[in-house]
Amino acid sequence: MFKKNWKKIALTAGMSLTMLTAACGQDESGESGSEGSGEGSGSSGEESGESSGDQTESSANVGEAVEYTITGIEPGAGITQSTDDALSEYDSLAGWEQNASSTAAMLSELRTRYDNEEPIVITGWNPHYKFAQFDLKYLEDPQNVYGEAEEIRTLARTKLEEDMPGVYKILDRFEWTLEDSESFLLEAQEKDIETVAQEWVDNNQDKVDEWINGVESVDGEEVELALTPWDSERASSAVVKLALEQKGYDVTLTPVDPSVVFEAVANGDVDGSTAAWMPETHGTFYEEHKDNIVDLGANLEGAKTGLAVPTYMDIESIEDLQPAE
């Protein structure tokens, strides 16, 4: 278990950063985590350098309609830095700017534009409830500035299988889909995460049974899991907590800064975590501690970051945009 003094430091660090250090810029009170975390109706060009006159005009109109501005989130978020890199990398974004303010402000602007079917270009990431609430799509990223799709992995301390085989087995089996996560997060906009977790488990007991079948019940054996303070990871951890509790475990969830998640698991101060974004977002922390943790593999696949627009916009790629004049 976390030593009390270290846990206090870790909690303070984690909550102060909230989601700003995540490459996906986590959720706000509207998520990809309590961390917090469209566009225009013009037609896109065909291929870079081969657009027809009409398509070029449409793409230019998108830029004009959004005032050559990408609607972003918090200045400290990883996706904010990636978008700054995209502004430098893509000729099509020459003269564009990123409006980095907050996740809540981005979502408010997205909602207003979406309701009026107006163009908007946002910094997007998932899992996040906005993909369940709105019909959005990522713009293709030929320069791979935002990296490939990621996965969220489960980690365990090195002796967990020996000490607590039931916990190890449940953590190893746990997995859910991007749709599971995003529909959960959308529900959590109206209810607290613990309530939504119980409802999700009640409605998906067949999935939970796949994780817990064959595991011996215990009587209050204590388990501690570390997580980042992002809504997507609070959601997965809450679901796993309930699954473990069905087998009699007494589970504590401790939200901390991402770096502390890896350090705590590697040091054996916690039993595991379902919150490791790989290979990019938390790759540095993983490389530092990989020899002292057990990587149980992906519990969610398809996590992603990039520029996103509403599907009603006839544009497919960052290169379909036009530079500011």
N, C-alpha and C positions, 0 to 999 in steps of 0.2 A: 504494500500500500504506500501511497505517497507519504513521505514524512511531512508532518504538519507545516513546518516552516517553509519547506520547499514548495508545497502545494499552494501556500498563500502567495508566494512569489510568482509561481506559474500561473495561477488564476489571474493575478493582477496583470501580468504581461499579456495573457491571452485575451482578456476582455478589453484591454486598452487598445489592442491592435484590431480587435474584432475581425472584420474580413478584409482589411486593407492589404494584408500581405499575400492574399491568395491570388494566384494567377487568374482565377475566375472572378475575383472581386466579390466574393460572397454576398449573401443575401442580407437584406436589411429587413425591416419589418415587412418586407415584401421579398424576400429571400436573402441564389444559388446558394444562404446560410445566414444565420443571423449575422452573418457577415455580410453582409451585404450588399449586396448585391443587391421603325420604321419607315416608312419612308417613301415614298414618293411614287407616284404612279407614273412613271415615264417608261419608255421601252428601253431595254438594254441593247447594247451593241452585240454583234455576232461574235467575232473574235477580235482580240486586240489587234488594232491596225487594219482590220478588214470590215469595220462597221459601215453600214450604208449611211447615206446622208440623213435619212429620217431617224435612224437609230442614234447617230451621233448627236442630233438635235435633241432627242428625248433624253439621252444621258446628261447632256448639258443642262436640260431643264430640271433634272433631279438635283444637281448641284445648286442651281439657282433657288429651287424651292426650299432647300434646307440651309440656304445661305452658306454653302460649302463648309458645313459644320457637322461633326460627328457628336452625337449626344452620349456623353460618357458618365462614369460614376466617380468614386472617390479618387483624389489625386494619388494616394498611396497604393492603390490596387495594382496587382500584376498586369491585369488586362489594360490598365491605363498606360503603363509603360510600353506594352506590346503595341498599342495603338499609336503611341508616339513614334515607335519604330516603323510602323506601317506608313505613317505620314512622310517619313524620310525615304522609305524604300520604294514606294509606288509613284511613278510619274503621274498617274491618274489622280493622285491626291495632292499634287503640288498646289500650294496655296490654301489647302483646307486647314481647318483647326479642329481641335477636340475641346468640347465644353465639358471639363471634368468638375463635377460638383458633388453629387451624392447619388446613391442608388435610388433613393426615394424620389429625387427630382427627375431622374431619367425615366422611372416608371410612370410618373405623373405626365410627363411630356409624351411618352409612348401612348398612354391611354387616350390622351386628348387627340393626338394625331390619328391614332388607329380608329377611334370612333367616327372621325370625319373622313376616313380613307385618304389622309394626306401623307405625303412622303416623310420619312424619317430614317436616319441611319444611326443605329445604337451599338454600343459595345455589349455583346451578348455572351452568355455562358450558360451551360446547363450541366447538372440539374438545376433548374430554376422554374418556379411556378409560372413565369410569364409565357413559357412555351406551351403550357397547358391552358392558359387563359386566352392567349392570342395566337393567331396563325402566323408564325414567323419562320424565316429561313435564313441560313447563313449565306453570306456572299463567299464565293470561291476565293481562295487565297493562294494563287499560283506561286507566290514567293515564299509560301510556308512561314510567314512571319509569326502566326499564332500557333504553329506546331500542329502535330497530328492529334486526333482524338485521344483522350486520356481514359484511364480507368481508375476507379477508387478501390484500393486494396485493403485487406484485413491483415493486421500484424499481431503477433503474439510474442510474449517473452520466451526466452530460450527453453526454460524448463516447464512450461505450462502443460505440455502433453503428459509429462511424467507426474506433475503435482495434481493437476485437475483435468483428467482426460475428458470429462463430460463437457467442460467449458471449451476445451480445445476443439472437440468435435463439433459443437454448435457454431463456434466462430468459423471453423473451416468450411462448414456447410452453408453458412449464411450467404445469400445472394438475392438481389431483386433487380428489377428492370428500371430503365430510365423513366418509363411511363409510370411505374409504381411510385418512384420518388417524386416526380413532378406533380402527379395527381394528389399525393399526400401533401406536398407543399402548398398547393392551391387551397386544399381544405384548411390548412393551418393558418390561412389568412383570416379566417373567421373563428377559429378555436385554438386553444393552446395545443402545443405539440404532443403533450402526454395524452390528451383526450383523443387526438387524431390517431396516435399510435395504437391505443387500445381498440379504436374502431377498425383500424386497418387489420390488426391481428384477429379480431372477431370475424371479419369478412374474408380473411385469407388463412384460416387455420390449417387448411390443407398444405399451404406452403410452409407454414411454421412446423407442421408435423414432419416435413421432410428434413428439417434442421434438427429436430429433437428426438426423433424416433430412435429407440435403442439406447438412449442415454439414461443412466441410472439417476434416480431422484436423490437429492441430498436434503439436509435439514439446516438451512440458513448459512451454508458455506459462503464466505464473503468473496466477491469478485469486484475488481475495479477496472473500468475502461476509460481511457483518455480519448478526447475528441477535440477537434477545433470548434470554436463557438459559432459555426456557420449553420444555418437552418438545415441544409441538406445533410450534414453530419449529425446534427441533433436528432433529425428524423430517423436515420438509420440506427443510431445508437439506442434511441428509445424503443425501436422495434426489437432489436437484439436483447435489450434489457428484459422486455416482457417475455421473450422466448426463454431466456435463462431462468426467469422467475417461475415459469411453468414447471421447471424441474427442481424448484426449491432453493435456488441461489439467491443470496442477498446482494443486489447489484448497485454499485455506486458509479455514476457517470461524472467525469471531471473534465470540464472544458478548459483548454489551455491553448497557448500559442502553438502553431504548427511545429516549430523546432522542438518544443518541449514534449510533444506527443512522441516523437522518435526517441528523444533522450530518456523519457520515462519508461518506455517499453524496453529499450536497450539495457537500462539499469535494473530492470525488474521491479521498478516502483509501482507499475501498474501491470495488469495481466494481459492487456491487449488494446487494440483500437481498430475501428472500422473506417478510419478517416484519412487514409494515405492516398493522396492524389499523385498518380504516376503516369508517365515517367518524367514529366516536365515540372509540374508545380512544386512537388516536394522532393524532386530528384536529388538535390544537394544534401538534404537531411538524410535521405535513404542511403546515399553513398557513404556518408559519414558513419552510419550506425549499422549497416547491413550485416556485418559479421556478428552482431550481438542481438539480432532479432530474427524471428521466423516469419517469412513472407508467405501467407496463406493464399495469395492470389486475389483476383478481382472479385469484389462483391457487387460491383456495378460497372458496366461497360458503356462507352459512348459519351463520357463527359467531354465537353468541348468548350472552346472560347473562340471568339472572332467577331467580325462585324455582321450584324443581323438587320434584316428589314422585314416588313410585313409581306406576306405572300402575294398581296395584290399589286406589288410593285414589279414591273416587268424588267427586272435587272437580276443578273445571276452572279456577277463577279466584281471584285474590287476594281479590276481593270476595265470594267464597263463604265465606270464613273469618268468624269471629265475634270481636268484641272481648272482651278479658279482662274479667271482672266485678269 
